[in-house]
Amino acid sequence: MPDLWLLAFMPVPVYRFAPSPNGELHLGHAYSALFTAEAAAHAGGIFLLRIEDIDHGRCRPQFAAQIFADLSWLGLRWVEPVRFQSEHMDDYRAARDRLLQIGVLYPCFCSRRDVMASAAAFDPEGNPLYPGTCRALSRSERQRRIASGAPYHLRIDMGQALARLASPLSFREISSGRDIIADPRPWGDVVLIRKDIGTSYHLSVVVDDALQSVTHVTRGMDLFAATHVHRLLQALLEFPAPLYHHHRLITDGAGRKLAKSLCDPSLRALREAGVAAGEIRRELGF
């Protein structure tokens, strides 16, 4: 398997599996990793592993090590070196600075409690939709609060961002073979720079995909709505748009999506219980 630096000389499709080390992988992660690896192999492409560990409050090195062990147990191999997001904060700061330069970010001093108290609607993930409270603050008031040491996020001014577009946004959804009109407005002024980590999932994943020359993004249907925000960021940052394939989710007997937070059986636990990797692959259709 070639090293990552060779990708610049290899005009082939590039796929990636990008888990967060904030818990142990379960069958849903196994399906996504196997799906992506198989798609890359079928296309004669490259399979990357990326560790999305920007959330230093929840991510742990032992979980990252477990990801490597679990994927190796499933028989997967990937291009080295693996990109750890926590080692590339300069890349996210550069993207932040570009968005600040073009005038589409503003500081938000509202707490989670403030947003919950003032929100009248919900975003696509079911969280309270930010009503734009701090968007109306004057420049002098923003500067005063920042100088006083008040903590703040940076949110995207959705109206300003959309006004900068020269043409409508869309993305190709491979699962349906259709071009989807991208409409990020239901997200409102979403946070792009969290005050606690200096970036966000939305911004980091878009930057990483561009810097790693990812051509095909394969991930669960639960991230379909996020793609609308990602296409906007790609347009604003002048990044190429990959193709997307949002695959089915693995659920329990009641139809609930598997989740780390709900302590669904991990791959490690299944392995220690005597389940063979081949059984996992067959159960998931690989």
JOJO-V682564 format. One record per residue. RES is the residue in one letter. D_CENTER is the distance of its C-alpha to the mean C-alpha in whole Angstrom. Layout:
BEGIN
res:RES d_center:D_CENTER
res:RES d_center:D_CENTER
END
This chain:
BEGIN
res:M d_center:25
res:P d_center:25
res:D d_center:24
res:L d_center:21
res:W d_center:23
res:L d_center:25
res:L d_center:22
res:A d_center:23
res:F d_center:26
res:M d_center:25
res:P d_center:24
res:V d_center:23
res:P d_center:19
res:V d_center:16
res:Y d_center:14
res:R d_center:11
res:F d_center:11
res:A d_center:8
res:P d_center:9
res:S d_center:9
res:P d_center:13
res:N d_center:14
res:G d_center:16
res:E d_center:18
res:L d_center:16
res:H d_center:18
res:L d_center:19
res:G d_center:16
res:H d_center:14
res:A d_center:17
res:Y d_center:17
res:S d_center:14
res:A d_center:15
res:L d_center:18
res:F d_center:17
res:T d_center:15
res:A d_center:18
res:E d_center:21
res:A d_center:19
res:A d_center:19
res:A d_center:23
res:H d_center:24
res:A d_center:23
res:G d_center:24
res:G d_center:21
res:I d_center:19
res:F d_center:17
res:L d_center:15
res:L d_center:13
res:R d_center:11
res:I d_center:11
res:E d_center:8
res:D d_center:11
res:I d_center:11
res:D d_center:12
res:H d_center:16
res:G d_center:17
res:R d_center:16
res:C d_center:15
res:R d_center:18
res:P d_center:19
res:Q d_center:21
res:F d_center:18
res:A d_center:17
res:A d_center:20
res:Q d_center:20
res:I d_center:17
res:F d_center:19
res:A d_center:22
res:D d_center:21
res:L d_center:19
res:S d_center:23
res:W d_center:25
res:L d_center:23
res:G d_center:24
res:L d_center:21
res:R d_center:22
res:W d_center:19
res:V d_center:20
res:E d_center:20
res:P d_center:20
res:V d_center:16
res:R d_center:14
res:F d_center:13
res:Q d_center:11
res:S d_center:14
res:E d_center:16
res:H d_center:15
res:M d_center:15
res:D d_center:18
res:D d_center:15
res:Y d_center:13
res:R d_center:17
res:A d_center:18
res:A d_center:15
res:R d_center:16
res:D d_center:20
res:R d_center:20
res:L d_center:18
res:L d_center:21
res:Q d_center:23
res:I d_center:23
res:G d_center:23
res:V d_center:20
res:L d_center:19
res:Y d_center:22
res:P d_center:22
res:C d_center:22
res:F d_center:24
res:C d_center:24
res:S d_center:23
res:R d_center:21
res:R d_center:25
res:D d_center:26
res:V d_center:23
res:M d_center:24
res:A d_center:27
res:S d_center:27
res:A d_center:24
res:A d_center:26
res:A d_center:23
res:F d_center:20
res:D d_center:16
res:P d_center:15
res:E d_center:14
res:G d_center:17
res:N d_center:17
res:P d_center:20
res:L d_center:19
res:Y d_center:20
res:P d_center:24
res:G d_center:24
res:T d_center:26
res:C d_center:26
res:R d_center:25
res:A d_center:29
res:L d_center:30
res:S d_center:32
res:R d_center:31
res:S d_center:34
res:E d_center:33
res:R d_center:29
res:Q d_center:31
res:R d_center:33
res:R d_center:30
res:I d_center:28
res:A d_center:32
res:S d_center:33
res:G d_center:30
res:A d_center:28
res:P d_center:24
res:Y d_center:22
res:H d_center:18
res:L d_center:18
res:R d_center:17
res:I d_center:17
res:D d_center:20
res:M d_center:19
res:G d_center:23
res:Q d_center:23
res:A d_center:20
res:L d_center:21
res:A d_center:24
res:R d_center:23
res:L d_center:22
res:A d_center:25
res:S d_center:24
res:P d_center:22
res:L d_center:19
res:S d_center:18
res:F d_center:16
res:R d_center:18
res:E d_center:17
res:I d_center:18
res:S d_center:19
res:S d_center:21
res:G d_center:22
res:R d_center:22
res:D d_center:21
res:I d_center:19
res:I d_center:20
res:A d_center:16
res:D d_center:17
res:P d_center:15
res:R d_center:18
res:P d_center:18
res:W d_center:15
res:G d_center:18
res:D d_center:17
res:V d_center:14
res:V d_center:13
res:L d_center:12
res:I d_center:14
res:R d_center:14
res:K d_center:18
res:D d_center:17
res:I d_center:15
res:G d_center:15
res:T d_center:12
res:S d_center:9
res:Y d_center:5
res:H d_center:5
res:L d_center:8
res:S d_center:7
res:V d_center:5
res:V d_center:7
res:V d_center:10
res:D d_center:9
res:D d_center:10
res:A d_center:13
res:L d_center:14
res:Q d_center:14
res:S d_center:15
res:V d_center:13
res:T d_center:15
res:H d_center:14
res:V d_center:10
res:T d_center:11
res:R d_center:9
res:G d_center:11
res:M d_center:13
res:D d_center:11
res:L d_center:8
res:F d_center:11
res:A d_center:11
res:A d_center:8
res:T d_center:9
res:H d_center:12
res:V d_center:10
res:H d_center:9
res:R d_center:12
res:L d_center:14
res:L d_center:12
res:Q d_center:13
res:A d_center:16
res:L d_center:17
res:L d_center:16
res:E d_center:18
res:F d_center:16
res:P d_center:16
res:A d_center:15
res:P d_center:14
res:L d_center:15
res:Y d_center:13
res:H d_center:14
res:H d_center:13
res:H d_center:15
res:R d_center:17
res:L d_center:16
res:I d_center:19
res:T d_center:21
res:D d_center:24
res:G d_center:27
res:A d_center:27
res:G d_center:24
res:R d_center:21
res:K d_center:18
res:L d_center:18
res:A d_center:16
res:K d_center:16
res:S d_center:18
res:L d_center:20
res:C d_center:22
res:D d_center:21
res:P d_center:23
res:S d_center:21
res:L d_center:22
res:R d_center:24
res:A d_center:26
res:L d_center:27
res:R d_center:28
res:E d_center:30
res:A d_center:32
res:G d_center:33
res:V d_center:30
res:A d_center:30
res:A d_center:27
res:G d_center:29
res:E d_center:29
res:I d_center:25
res:R d_center:25
res:R d_center:28
res:E d_center:27
res:L d_center:23
res:G d_center:25
res:F d_center:25
END
